[in-house]
Amino acid sequence: MTKQELIEEIASKAAISKRAATLAIDTLVDSIGKSLKKGTKVTITGFGTFSVSKRSARSGVNPRNPQQRIQIPAMRTPHFKAGKGLKDLVR
């Protein structure tokens, strides 16, 4: 499902305009992103939890030149853990 298909689905089920559904989706994604940037978890009961994981620095191999070792810096990455409701729905 693409973002556009999701917008159409929300607009039809909630009986709102596509513009309002687009605004709702964009606001949700933006709010989750801002919270993760601050380092706080976002929990949507029945759906799942968004959080930030820390990856430590490590060495890797340059794919274009396998003999060359490169240093990959430490970074923060987004993480999603599905909630029970979502897991049960998928199963």
N, CA, C and O atoms as a CHARMM CRD file, in Angstrom:
* protein
*
  364
    1    1 MET  N      0.84800  -1.17400   0.00000 PROA 1      0.00000
    2    1 MET  CA     0.00000   0.00000   0.00000 PROA 1      0.00000
    3    1 MET  C      0.89400   1.23800   0.00000 PROA 1      0.00000
    4    1 MET  O      1.81400   1.35900   0.80900 PROA 1      0.00000
    5    2 THR  N      0.61200   2.13100  -0.90100 PROA 2      0.00000
    6    2 THR  CA     1.37400   3.37200  -0.97900 PROA 2      0.00000
    7    2 THR  C      0.73000   4.43900  -0.08900 PROA 2      0.00000
    8    2 THR  O     -0.36900   4.25200   0.43200 PROA 2      0.00000
    9    3 LYS  N      1.42600   5.54100   0.07100 PROA 3      0.00000
   10    3 LYS  CA     0.88800   6.64300   0.87700 PROA 3      0.00000
   11    3 LYS  C     -0.40900   7.15200   0.26600 PROA 3      0.00000
   12    3 LYS  O     -1.36100   7.44000   0.99100 PROA 3      0.00000
   13    4 GLN  N     -0.46000   7.26700  -1.04600 PROA 4      0.00000
   14    4 GLN  CA    -1.66400   7.75700  -1.72000 PROA 4      0.00000
   15    4 GLN  C     -2.83900   6.80500  -1.50700 PROA 4      0.00000
   16    4 GLN  O     -3.96300   7.25400  -1.28100 PROA 4      0.00000
   17    5 GLU  N     -2.59500   5.50800  -1.57800 PROA 5      0.00000
   18    5 GLU  CA    -3.66000   4.53400  -1.33200 PROA 5      0.00000
   19    5 GLU  C     -4.14500   4.60600   0.10900 PROA 5      0.00000
   20    5 GLU  O     -5.33800   4.46600   0.37500 PROA 5      0.00000
   21    6 LEU  N     -3.21800   4.82400   1.04000 PROA 6      0.00000
   22    6 LEU  CA    -3.58100   4.96900   2.44900 PROA 6      0.00000
   23    6 LEU  C     -4.43800   6.21400   2.65800 PROA 6      0.00000
   24    6 LEU  O     -5.41600   6.17700   3.40400 PROA 6      0.00000
   25    7 ILE  N     -4.08000   7.29800   2.01100 PROA 7      0.00000
   26    7 ILE  CA    -4.85900   8.54200   2.10800 PROA 7      0.00000
   27    7 ILE  C     -6.27600   8.32200   1.58600 PROA 7      0.00000
   28    7 ILE  O     -7.24300   8.75900   2.21000 PROA 7      0.00000
   29    8 GLU  N     -6.39900   7.65400   0.45900 PROA 8      0.00000
   30    8 GLU  CA    -7.71800   7.38400  -0.12000 PROA 8      0.00000
   31    8 GLU  C     -8.55200   6.50200   0.80900 PROA 8      0.00000
   32    8 GLU  O     -9.75200   6.72800   0.96900 PROA 8      0.00000
   33    9 GLU  N     -7.92400   5.50600   1.41500 PROA 9      0.00000
   34    9 GLU  CA    -8.61200   4.60200   2.34300 PROA 9      0.00000
   35    9 GLU  C     -9.11500   5.36200   3.56800 PROA 9      0.00000
   36    9 GLU  O    -10.26300   5.19100   3.97800 PROA 9      0.00000
   37   10 ILE  N     -8.27000   6.18800   4.14500 PROA 10     0.00000
   38   10 ILE  CA    -8.64900   6.96600   5.32700 PROA 10     0.00000
   39   10 ILE  C     -9.75700   7.95000   4.98500 PROA 10     0.00000
   40   10 ILE  O    -10.71800   8.09400   5.74000 PROA 10     0.00000
   41   11 ALA  N     -9.62400   8.62900   3.84400 PROA 11     0.00000
   42   11 ALA  CA   -10.63400   9.61000   3.43200 PROA 11     0.00000
   43   11 ALA  C    -12.00800   8.96100   3.25000 PROA 11     0.00000
   44   11 ALA  O    -13.02100   9.53500   3.65000 PROA 11     0.00000
   45   12 SER  N    -12.04700   7.78400   2.65700 PROA 12     0.00000
   46   12 SER  CA   -13.34000   7.13300   2.41800 PROA 12     0.00000
   47   12 SER  C    -13.93300   6.56900   3.70900 PROA 12     0.00000
   48   12 SER  O    -15.13800   6.68400   3.93000 PROA 12     0.00000
   49   13 LYS  N    -13.11000   5.96400   4.56400 PROA 13     0.00000
   50   13 LYS  CA   -13.63800   5.36100   5.79400 PROA 13     0.00000
   51   13 LYS  C    -14.02900   6.41000   6.82900 PROA 13     0.00000
   52   13 LYS  O    -14.98900   6.21300   7.57300 PROA 13     0.00000
   53   14 ALA  N    -13.29700   7.52400   6.88700 PROA 14     0.00000
   54   14 ALA  CA   -13.59700   8.55600   7.87300 PROA 14     0.00000
   55   14 ALA  C    -14.54400   9.62300   7.32300 PROA 14     0.00000
   56   14 ALA  O    -14.92800  10.54400   8.04400 PROA 14     0.00000
   57   15 ALA  N    -14.91600   9.50200   6.06400 PROA 15     0.00000
   58   15 ALA  CA   -15.80200  10.46000   5.40000 PROA 15     0.00000
   59   15 ALA  C    -15.25200  11.88400   5.50500 PROA 15     0.00000
   60   15 ALA  O    -15.96700  12.82300   5.85400 PROA 15     0.00000
   61   16 ILE  N    -13.95100  12.01300   5.19000 PROA 16     0.00000
   62   16 ILE  CA   -13.30600  13.32400   5.16600 PROA 16     0.00000
   63   16 ILE  C    -12.66700  13.50500   3.79500 PROA 16     0.00000
   64   16 ILE  O    -12.57600  12.56200   3.00800 PROA 16     0.00000
   65   17 SER  N    -12.22700  14.72600   3.52300 PROA 17     0.00000
   66   17 SER  CA   -11.61000  14.99400   2.22600 PROA 17     0.00000
   67   17 SER  C    -10.21000  14.38500   2.17300 PROA 17     0.00000
   68   17 SER  O     -9.60400  14.09100   3.20300 PROA 17     0.00000
   69   18 LYS  N     -9.71700  14.20600   0.96100 PROA 18     0.00000
   70   18 LYS  CA    -8.36200  13.68500   0.78400 PROA 18     0.00000
   71   18 LYS  C     -7.33600  14.67000   1.34100 PROA 18     0.00000
   72   18 LYS  O     -6.28800  14.26300   1.84400 PROA 18     0.00000
   73   19 ARG  N     -7.63700  15.95400   1.25100 PROA 19     0.00000
   74   19 ARG  CA    -6.73100  16.97600   1.78500 PROA 19     0.00000
   75   19 ARG  C     -6.60400  16.82800   3.31000 PROA 19     0.00000
   76   19 ARG  O     -5.50500  16.91900   3.85800 PROA 19     0.00000
   77   20 ALA  N     -7.73000  16.60000   3.98400 PROA 20     0.00000
   78   20 ALA  CA    -7.71200  16.42100   5.44000 PROA 20     0.00000
   79   20 ALA  C     -6.98700  15.13100   5.81600 PROA 20     0.00000
   80   20 ALA  O     -6.24300  15.10500   6.79700 PROA 20     0.00000
   81   21 ALA  N     -7.19400  14.07000   5.05500 PROA 21     0.00000
   82   21 ALA  CA    -6.51000  12.80500   5.31800 PROA 21     0.00000
   83   21 ALA  C     -5.01100  12.95000   5.09700 PROA 21     0.00000
   84   21 ALA  O     -4.21600  12.40400   5.86200 PROA 21     0.00000
   85   22 THR  N     -4.61900  13.68300   4.05800 PROA 22     0.00000
   86   22 THR  CA    -3.20100  13.93000   3.79300 PROA 22     0.00000
   87   22 THR  C     -2.57800  14.71200   4.94000 PROA 22     0.00000
   88   22 THR  O     -1.47300  14.39500   5.38200 PROA 22     0.00000
   89   23 LEU  N     -3.27600  15.72900   5.42100 PROA 23     0.00000
   90   23 LEU  CA    -2.79100  16.52400   6.54300 PROA 23     0.00000
   91   23 LEU  C     -2.63200  15.66000   7.79200 PROA 23     0.00000
   92   23 LEU  O     -1.66000  15.80900   8.53200 PROA 23     0.00000
   93   24 ALA  N     -3.58400  14.76000   8.02600 PROA 24     0.00000
   94   24 ALA  CA    -3.51600  13.87800   9.19500 PROA 24     0.00000
   95   24 ALA  C     -2.31300  12.93800   9.11100 PROA 24     0.00000
   96   24 ALA  O     -1.58900  12.76800  10.09300 PROA 24     0.00000
   97   25 ILE  N     -2.09900  12.33500   7.95900 PROA 25     0.00000
   98   25 ILE  CA    -0.96900  11.41400   7.78000 PROA 25     0.00000
   99   25 ILE  C      0.34500  12.16900   7.91500 PROA 25     0.00000
  100   25 ILE  O      1.24900  11.71000   8.61300 PROA 25     0.00000
  101   26 ASP  N      0.46600  13.31500   7.26100 PROA 26     0.00000
  102   26 ASP  CA     1.70100  14.09200   7.32600 PROA 26     0.00000
  103   26 ASP  C      1.99600  14.55400   8.74900 PROA 26     0.00000
  104   26 ASP  O      3.14900  14.54100   9.18100 PROA 26     0.00000
  105   27 THR  N      0.96200  14.96000   9.47600 PROA 27     0.00000
  106   27 THR  CA     1.13500  15.39300  10.85900 PROA 27     0.00000
  107   27 THR  C      1.58200  14.23100  11.74100 PROA 27     0.00000
  108   27 THR  O      2.44900  14.40100  12.59900 PROA 27     0.00000
  109   28 LEU  N      1.00400  13.06500  11.53800 PROA 28     0.00000
  110   28 LEU  CA     1.38700  11.87900  12.30900 PROA 28     0.00000
  111   28 LEU  C      2.85000  11.53300  12.07600 PROA 28     0.00000
  112   28 LEU  O      3.60400  11.34200  13.03000 PROA 28     0.00000
  113   29 VAL  N      3.25200  11.45200  10.82800 PROA 29     0.00000
  114   29 VAL  CA     4.62800  11.09400  10.48800 PROA 29     0.00000
  115   29 VAL  C      5.60300  12.14400  11.00800 PROA 29     0.00000
  116   29 VAL  O      6.66100  11.80100  11.53500 PROA 29     0.00000
  117   30 ASP  N      5.25600  13.41300  10.86300 PROA 30     0.00000
  118   30 ASP  CA     6.11400  14.49700  11.34300 PROA 30     0.00000
  119   30 ASP  C      6.25400  14.46000  12.86300 PROA 30     0.00000
  120   30 ASP  O      7.35100  14.64100  13.39100 PROA 30     0.00000
  121   31 SER  N      5.15600  14.22700  13.56300 PROA 31     0.00000
  122   31 SER  CA     5.18600  14.17100  15.02400 PROA 31     0.00000
  123   31 SER  C      6.01300  13.00100  15.52800 PROA 31     0.00000
  124   31 SER  O      6.76800  13.14500  16.48900 PROA 31     0.00000
  125   32 ILE  N      5.88000  11.85100  14.89300 PROA 32     0.00000
  126   32 ILE  CA     6.68300  10.68700  15.27500 PROA 32     0.00000
  127   32 ILE  C      8.15500  10.97700  15.03400 PROA 32     0.00000
  128   32 ILE  O      8.99400  10.66700  15.88100 PROA 32     0.00000
  129   33 GLY  N      8.47900  11.56400  13.89500 PROA 33     0.00000
  130   33 GLY  CA     9.86300  11.89000  13.57200 PROA 33     0.00000
  131   33 GLY  C     10.48200  12.86200  14.56500 PROA 33     0.00000
  132   33 GLY  O     11.62100  12.67600  14.99200 PROA 33     0.00000
  133   34 LYS  N      9.73300  13.90000  14.93400 PROA 34     0.00000
  134   34 LYS  CA    10.24300  14.88400  15.89200 PROA 34     0.00000
  135   34 LYS  C     10.46300  14.26400  17.26000 PROA 34     0.00000
  136   34 LYS  O     11.45100  14.56700  17.92900 PROA 34     0.00000
  137   35 SER  N      9.55300  13.39900  17.68000 PROA 35     0.00000
  138   35 SER  CA     9.71700  12.74500  18.97900 PROA 35     0.00000
  139   35 SER  C     10.93200  11.82400  18.98500 PROA 35     0.00000
  140   35 SER  O     11.68000  11.78200  19.96200 PROA 35     0.00000
  141   36 LEU  N     11.12600  11.09000  17.89800 PROA 36     0.00000
  142   36 LEU  CA    12.28700  10.20200  17.81200 PROA 36     0.00000
  143   36 LEU  C     13.58000  11.00100  17.78500 PROA 36     0.00000
  144   36 LEU  O     14.58300  10.57600  18.35800 PROA 36     0.00000
  145   37 LYS  N     13.56700  12.14700  17.12700 PROA 37     0.00000
  146   37 LYS  CA    14.75900  12.98800  17.07800 PROA 37     0.00000
  147   37 LYS  C     15.14700  13.45400  18.47800 PROA 37     0.00000
  148   37 LYS  O     16.33100  13.57300  18.79100 PROA 37     0.00000
  149   38 LYS  N     14.14100  13.71800  19.32700 PROA 38     0.00000
  150   38 LYS  CA    14.40200  14.10500  20.71300 PROA 38     0.00000
  151   38 LYS  C     14.86900  12.92000  21.55700 PROA 38     0.00000
  152   38 LYS  O     15.44000  13.10600  22.63200 PROA 38     0.00000
  153   39 GLY  N     14.62500  11.69800  21.06800 PROA 39     0.00000
  154   39 GLY  CA    15.02600  10.50100  21.80500 PROA 39     0.00000
  155   39 GLY  C     13.91000   9.87300  22.61300 PROA 39     0.00000
  156   39 GLY  O     14.16300   8.96100  23.40000 PROA 39     0.00000
  157   40 THR  N     12.66900  10.34100  22.44000 PROA 40     0.00000
  158   40 THR  CA    11.54900   9.77500  23.17900 PROA 40     0.00000
  159   40 THR  C     10.85200   8.69200  22.36100 PROA 40     0.00000
  160   40 THR  O     10.81800   8.74000  21.13100 PROA 40     0.00000
  161   41 LYS  N     10.30300   7.72200  23.07300 PROA 41     0.00000
  162   41 LYS  CA     9.55100   6.65000  22.41900 PROA 41     0.00000
  163   41 LYS  C      8.15400   7.13100  22.06800 PROA 41     0.00000
  164   41 LYS  O      7.60000   8.00700  22.73300 PROA 41     0.00000
  165   42 VAL  N      7.59100   6.55100  21.02000 PROA 42     0.00000
  166   42 VAL  CA     6.20700   6.83600  20.63900 PROA 42     0.00000
  167   42 VAL  C      5.47800   5.50200  20.62900 PROA 42     0.00000
  168   42 VAL  O      5.81500   4.60500  19.85600 PROA 42     0.00000
  169   43 THR  N      4.47400   5.37600  21.49600 PROA 43     0.00000
  170   43 THR  CA     3.71700   4.13400  21.59700 PROA 43     0.00000
  171   43 THR  C      2.29300   4.36800  21.13100 PROA 43     0.00000
  172   43 THR  O      1.60400   5.26100  21.62500 PROA 43     0.00000
  173   44 ILE  N      1.86100   3.56200  20.18100 PROA 44     0.00000
  174   44 ILE  CA     0.47800   3.58000  19.71600 PROA 44     0.00000
  175   44 ILE  C     -0.11100   2.24800  20.15300 PROA 44     0.00000
  176   44 ILE  O      0.18700   1.20400  19.57300 PROA 44     0.00000
  177   45 THR  N     -0.94800   2.29400  21.17800 PROA 45     0.00000
  178   45 THR  CA    -1.48700   1.08100  21.77800 PROA 45     0.00000
  179   45 THR  C     -2.19200   0.22400  20.73100 PROA 45     0.00000
  180   45 THR  O     -3.02400   0.71400  19.96800 PROA 45     0.00000
  181   46 GLY  N     -1.85200  -1.04700  20.70700 PROA 46     0.00000
  182   46 GLY  CA    -2.43700  -1.98500  19.75800 PROA 46     0.00000
  183   46 GLY  C     -1.72800  -2.01900  18.41900 PROA 46     0.00000
  184   46 GLY  O     -1.96100  -2.92400  17.61800 PROA 46     0.00000
  185   47 PHE  N     -0.86100  -1.04100  18.16400 PROA 47     0.00000
  186   47 PHE  CA    -0.14700  -0.99400  16.88300 PROA 47     0.00000
  187   47 PHE  C      1.32900  -1.28200  17.07500 PROA 47     0.00000
  188   47 PHE  O      1.86600  -2.21000  16.47100 PROA 47     0.00000
  189   48 GLY  N      1.99800  -0.48400  17.92300 PROA 48     0.00000
  190   48 GLY  CA     3.41300  -0.73700  18.14700 PROA 48     0.00000
  191   48 GLY  C      4.11500   0.44400  18.77200 PROA 48     0.00000
  192   48 GLY  O      3.50000   1.45200  19.11700 PROA 48     0.00000
  193   49 THR  N      5.43200   0.29300  18.91000 PROA 49     0.00000
  194   49 THR  CA     6.25700   1.31300  19.54100 PROA 49     0.00000
  195   49 THR  C      7.39900   1.69400  18.61400 PROA 49     0.00000
  196   49 THR  O      8.11400   0.83700  18.09400 PROA 49     0.00000
  197   50 PHE  N      7.55600   2.99500  18.41900 PROA 50     0.00000
  198   50 PHE  CA     8.67400   3.53100  17.66800 PROA 50     0.00000
  199   50 PHE  C      9.71000   3.99800  18.68100 PROA 50     0.00000
  200   50 PHE  O      9.36100   4.64700  19.66700 PROA 50     0.00000
  201   51 SER  N     10.98300   3.67400  18.45000 PROA 51     0.00000
  202   51 SER  CA    12.04000   4.10100  19.35800 PROA 51     0.00000
  203   51 SER  C     13.31300   4.33300  18.56200 PROA 51     0.00000
  204   51 SER  O     13.36000   4.10400  17.35300 PROA 51     0.00000
  205   52 VAL  N     14.34300   4.78900  19.25900 PROA 52     0.00000
  206   52 VAL  CA    15.63500   5.04000  18.63500 PROA 52     0.00000
  207   52 VAL  C     16.63600   4.04400  19.20800 PROA 52     0.00000
  208   52 VAL  O     16.74500   3.89600  20.42500 PROA 52     0.00000
  209   53 SER  N     17.36100   3.36700  18.33500 PROA 53     0.00000
  210   53 SER  CA    18.42200   2.44500  18.73800 PROA 53     0.00000
  211   53 SER  C     19.76900   3.08000  18.43200 PROA 53     0.00000
  212   53 SER  O     19.89700   3.87400  17.49900 PROA 53     0.00000
  213   54 LYS  N     20.75400   2.72900  19.21300 PROA 54     0.00000
  214   54 LYS  CA    22.09700   3.25000  18.97600 PROA 54     0.00000
  215   54 LYS  C     22.95500   2.15100  18.37200 PROA 54     0.00000
  216   54 LYS  O     23.00800   1.03300  18.88400 PROA 54     0.00000
  217   55 ARG  N     23.62000   2.48300  17.28600 PROA 55     0.00000
  218   55 ARG  CA    24.58000   1.56500  16.66200 PROA 55     0.00000
  219   55 ARG  C     25.96900   2.07900  16.97900 PROA 55     0.00000
  220   55 ARG  O     26.25800   3.26000  16.78600 PROA 55     0.00000
  221   56 SER  N     26.81500   1.21100  17.45600 PROA 56     0.00000
  222   56 SER  CA    28.17400   1.63700  17.78000 PROA 56     0.00000
  223   56 SER  C     29.01300   1.71500  16.51300 PROA 56     0.00000
  224   56 SER  O     28.66200   1.14700  15.47800 PROA 56     0.00000
  225   57 ALA  N     30.11800   2.42200  16.61400 PROA 57     0.00000
  226   57 ALA  CA    31.03900   2.53300  15.47500 PROA 57     0.00000
  227   57 ALA  C     31.65600   1.16900  15.19800 PROA 57     0.00000
  228   57 ALA  O     31.87100   0.37300  16.11300 PROA 57     0.00000
  229   58 ARG  N     31.93300   0.91500  13.94800 PROA 58     0.00000
  230   58 ARG  CA    32.52200  -0.38200  13.57800 PROA 58     0.00000
  231   58 ARG  C     33.30100  -0.21600  12.28100 PROA 58     0.00000
  232   58 ARG  O     33.16800   0.78900  11.58300 PROA 58     0.00000
  233   59 SER  N     34.09700  -1.19600  11.97600 PROA 59     0.00000
  234   59 SER  CA    34.83700  -1.16400  10.71800 PROA 59     0.00000
  235   59 SER  C     34.10300  -2.01100   9.69400 PROA 59     0.00000
  236   59 SER  O     33.44000  -2.99100  10.03500 PROA 59     0.00000
  237   60 GLY  N     34.23100  -1.62200   8.44700 PROA 60     0.00000
  238   60 GLY  CA    33.56200  -2.33100   7.37000 PROA 60     0.00000
  239   60 GLY  C     34.47400  -2.44800   6.16600 PROA 60     0.00000
  240   60 GLY  O     35.64600  -2.07700   6.22200 PROA 60     0.00000
  241   61 VAL  N     33.93100  -2.96500   5.08200 PROA 61     0.00000
  242   61 VAL  CA    34.69300  -3.17100   3.85600 PROA 61     0.00000
  243   61 VAL  C     34.06000  -2.33100   2.75600 PROA 61     0.00000
  244   61 VAL  O     32.83900  -2.30900   2.59800 PROA 61     0.00000
  245   62 ASN  N     34.90300  -1.64200   1.99900 PROA 62     0.00000
  246   62 ASN  CA    34.44400  -0.86400   0.85500 PROA 62     0.00000
  247   62 ASN  C     33.99700  -1.84900  -0.22400 PROA 62     0.00000
  248   62 ASN  O     34.81900  -2.63600  -0.69300 PROA 62     0.00000
  249   63 PRO  N     32.71100  -1.83700  -0.63900 PROA 63     0.00000
  250   63 PRO  CA    32.24500  -2.80600  -1.63300 PROA 63     0.00000
  251   63 PRO  C     32.91100  -2.65400  -2.99500 PROA 63     0.00000
  252   63 PRO  O     32.99200  -3.62100  -3.75200 PROA 63     0.00000
  253   64 ARG  N     33.38800  -1.45400  -3.31800 PROA 64     0.00000
  254   64 ARG  CA    34.05800  -1.25600  -4.61100 PROA 64     0.00000
  255   64 ARG  C     35.50300  -1.74300  -4.58600 PROA 64     0.00000
  256   64 ARG  O     36.07200  -2.09700  -5.61800 PROA 64     0.00000
  257   65 ASN  N     36.07700  -1.75500  -3.40700 PROA 65     0.00000
  258   65 ASN  CA    37.45700  -2.21000  -3.26000 PROA 65     0.00000
  259   65 ASN  C     37.52800  -3.06300  -1.99200 PROA 65     0.00000
  260   65 ASN  O     37.78800  -2.52600  -0.91600 PROA 65     0.00000
  261   66 PRO  N     37.30500  -4.36900  -2.08700 PROA 66     0.00000
  262   66 PRO  CA    37.22200  -5.23400  -0.90100 PROA 66     0.00000
  263   66 PRO  C     38.48400  -5.24600  -0.02100 PROA 66     0.00000
  264   66 PRO  O     38.40500  -5.64200   1.14200 PROA 66     0.00000
  265   67 GLN  N     39.62500  -4.83000  -0.53600 PROA 67     0.00000
  266   67 GLN  CA    40.82600  -4.80300   0.28200 PROA 67     0.00000
  267   67 GLN  C     40.85600  -3.56800   1.19000 PROA 67     0.00000
  268   67 GLN  O     41.59800  -3.53600   2.17200 PROA 67     0.00000
  269   68 GLN  N     40.06200  -2.56600   0.86600 PROA 68     0.00000
  270   68 GLN  CA    40.07500  -1.33000   1.64600 PROA 68     0.00000
  271   68 GLN  C     39.09100  -1.42700   2.80800 PROA 68     0.00000
  272   68 GLN  O     37.91200  -1.72000   2.60700 PROA 68     0.00000
  273   69 ARG  N     39.57700  -1.18100   4.02200 PROA 69     0.00000
  274   69 ARG  CA    38.73900  -1.15700   5.21200 PROA 69     0.00000
  275   69 ARG  C     38.28400   0.28400   5.43800 PROA 69     0.00000
  276   69 ARG  O     39.05800   1.22200   5.24800 PROA 69     0.00000
  277   70 ILE  N     37.03500   0.45300   5.84000 PROA 70     0.00000
  278   70 ILE  CA    36.52100   1.78100   6.13700 PROA 70     0.00000
  279   70 ILE  C     35.95600   1.79300   7.55700 PROA 70     0.00000
  280   70 ILE  O     35.56000   0.75400   8.08600 PROA 70     0.00000
  281   71 GLN  N     35.92400   2.95900   8.15600 PROA 71     0.00000
  282   71 GLN  CA    35.36700   3.10500   9.49600 PROA 71     0.00000
  283   71 GLN  C     33.94600   3.63900   9.36000 PROA 71     0.00000
  284   71 GLN  O     33.73300   4.69500   8.76500 PROA 71     0.00000
  285   72 ILE  N     32.97400   2.91400   9.91000 PROA 72     0.00000
  286   72 ILE  CA    31.57600   3.32200   9.89400 PROA 72     0.00000
  287   72 ILE  C     31.29700   3.99500  11.23800 PROA 72     0.00000
  288   72 ILE  O     31.48700   3.37700  12.28500 PROA 72     0.00000
  289   73 PRO  N     30.85000   5.25400  11.22200 PROA 73     0.00000
  290   73 PRO  CA    30.66100   5.97100  12.49000 PROA 73     0.00000
  291   73 PRO  C     29.44200   5.46900  13.27600 PROA 73     0.00000
  292   73 PRO  O     28.54500   4.83700  12.71900 PROA 73     0.00000
  293   74 ALA  N     29.43300   5.76400  14.57900 PROA 74     0.00000
  294   74 ALA  CA    28.28100   5.44600  15.41800 PROA 74     0.00000
  295   74 ALA  C     27.10500   6.29500  14.96200 PROA 74     0.00000
  296   74 ALA  O     27.28700   7.42400  14.50700 PROA 74     0.00000
  297   75 MET  N     25.91000   5.75700  15.08300 PROA 75     0.00000
  298   75 MET  CA    24.72300   6.50100  14.65300 PROA 75     0.00000
  299   75 MET  C     23.49400   6.02800  15.40500 PROA 75     0.00000
  300   75 MET  O     23.48700   4.96700  16.02800 PROA 75     0.00000
  301   76 ARG  N     22.46500   6.84000  15.33000 PROA 76     0.00000
  302   76 ARG  CA    21.16800   6.49000  15.89600 PROA 76     0.00000
  303   76 ARG  C     20.25900   6.07600  14.74400 PROA 76     0.00000
  304   76 ARG  O     20.25000   6.71800  13.69300 PROA 76     0.00000
  305   77 THR  N     19.49700   5.00700  14.94000 PROA 77     0.00000
  306   77 THR  CA    18.60100   4.52800  13.89000 PROA 77     0.00000
  307   77 THR  C     17.19400   4.33500  14.45200 PROA 77     0.00000
  308   77 THR  O     17.04300   3.96900  15.61800 PROA 77     0.00000
  309   78 PRO  N     16.16900   4.57500  13.64600 PROA 78     0.00000
  310   78 PRO  CA    14.80500   4.33800  14.11200 PROA 78     0.00000
  311   78 PRO  C     14.52800   2.83600  14.19700 PROA 78     0.00000
  312   78 PRO  O     15.06500   2.03700  13.43000 PROA 78     0.00000
  313   79 HSD  N     13.68300   2.48800  15.14500 PROA 79     0.00000
  314   79 HSD  CA    13.34500   1.08500  15.37600 PROA 79     0.00000
  315   79 HSD  C     11.83800   1.00500  15.61900 PROA 79     0.00000
  316   79 HSD  O     11.25700   1.89500  16.24000 PROA 79     0.00000
  317   80 PHE  N     11.20600  -0.06600  15.12700 PROA 80     0.00000
  318   80 PHE  CA     9.77600  -0.27200  15.34200 PROA 80     0.00000
  319   80 PHE  C      9.56000  -1.66200  15.89400 PROA 80     0.00000
  320   80 PHE  O     10.08900  -2.64100  15.36700 PROA 80     0.00000
  321   81 LYS  N      8.78100  -1.74700  16.95800 PROA 81     0.00000
  322   81 LYS  CA     8.40600  -3.04100  17.52200 PROA 81     0.00000
  323   81 LYS  C      6.89300  -3.14600  17.44300 PROA 81     0.00000
  324   81 LYS  O      6.17400  -2.33500  18.02800 PROA 81     0.00000
  325   82 ALA  N      6.41500  -4.14400  16.72000 PROA 82     0.00000
  326   82 ALA  CA     4.97500  -4.32200  16.53600 PROA 82     0.00000
  327   82 ALA  C      4.31200  -4.69200  17.85600 PROA 82     0.00000
  328   82 ALA  O      4.86400  -5.45200  18.65200 PROA 82     0.00000
  329   83 GLY  N      3.11700  -4.14100  18.07700 PROA 83     0.00000
  330   83 GLY  CA     2.34500  -4.44200  19.27500 PROA 83     0.00000
  331   83 GLY  C      1.53300  -5.71000  19.09000 PROA 83     0.00000
  332   83 GLY  O      1.44100  -6.25500  17.99000 PROA 83     0.00000
  333   84 LYS  N      0.94500  -6.17200  20.19200 PROA 84     0.00000
  334   84 LYS  CA     0.18700  -7.41700  20.18100 PROA 84     0.00000
  335   84 LYS  C     -0.98100  -7.36500  19.20000 PROA 84     0.00000
  336   84 LYS  O     -1.23000  -8.33400  18.48200 PROA 84     0.00000
  337   85 GLY  N     -1.69800  -6.24600  19.16400 PROA 85     0.00000
  338   85 GLY  CA    -2.84100  -6.13000  18.26100 PROA 85     0.00000
  339   85 GLY  C     -2.44500  -6.27400  16.80300 PROA 85     0.00000
  340   85 GLY  O     -3.13900  -6.93800  16.03300 PROA 85     0.00000
  341   86 LEU  N     -1.33200  -5.65600  16.41700 PROA 86     0.00000
  342   86 LEU  CA    -0.84600  -5.74300  15.04400 PROA 86     0.00000
  343   86 LEU  C     -0.35900  -7.15200  14.72500 PROA 86     0.00000
  344   86 LEU  O     -0.60600  -7.67300  13.63700 PROA 86     0.00000
  345   87 LYS  N      0.33500  -7.76600  15.68600 PROA 87     0.00000
  346   87 LYS  CA     0.81500  -9.13900  15.47200 PROA 87     0.00000
  347   87 LYS  C     -0.33700 -10.11100  15.29100 PROA 87     0.00000
  348   87 LYS  O     -0.30300 -10.97300  14.41400 PROA 87     0.00000
  349   88 ASP  N     -1.35700  -9.96500  16.12900 PROA 88     0.00000
  350   88 ASP  CA    -2.53400 -10.85900  16.02800 PROA 88     0.00000
  351   88 ASP  C     -3.27400 -10.64400  14.71600 PROA 88     0.00000
  352   88 ASP  O     -3.77300 -11.60100  14.12400 PROA 88     0.00000
  353   89 LEU  N     -3.35000  -9.39700  14.25500 PROA 89     0.00000
  354   89 LEU  CA    -4.02900  -9.09900  13.00000 PROA 89     0.00000
  355   89 LEU  C     -3.31300  -9.73600  11.81600 PROA 89     0.00000
  356   89 LEU  O     -3.95300 -10.25400  10.90200 PROA 89     0.00000
  357   90 VAL  N     -1.98900  -9.69600  11.83500 PROA 90     0.00000
  358   90 VAL  CA    -1.20300 -10.24400  10.73100 PROA 90     0.00000
  359   90 VAL  C     -1.23500 -11.77300  10.73400 PROA 90     0.00000
  360   90 VAL  O     -1.25400 -12.39900   9.67400 PROA 90     0.00000
  361   91 ARG  N     -1.24100 -12.35700  11.90300 PROA 91     0.00000
  362   91 ARG  CA    -1.24400 -13.82900  11.99400 PROA 91     0.00000
  363   91 ARG  C     -2.58500 -14.33400  11.56100 PROA 91     0.00000
  364   91 ARG  O     -2.81700 -15.54300  11.55700 PROA 91     0.00000
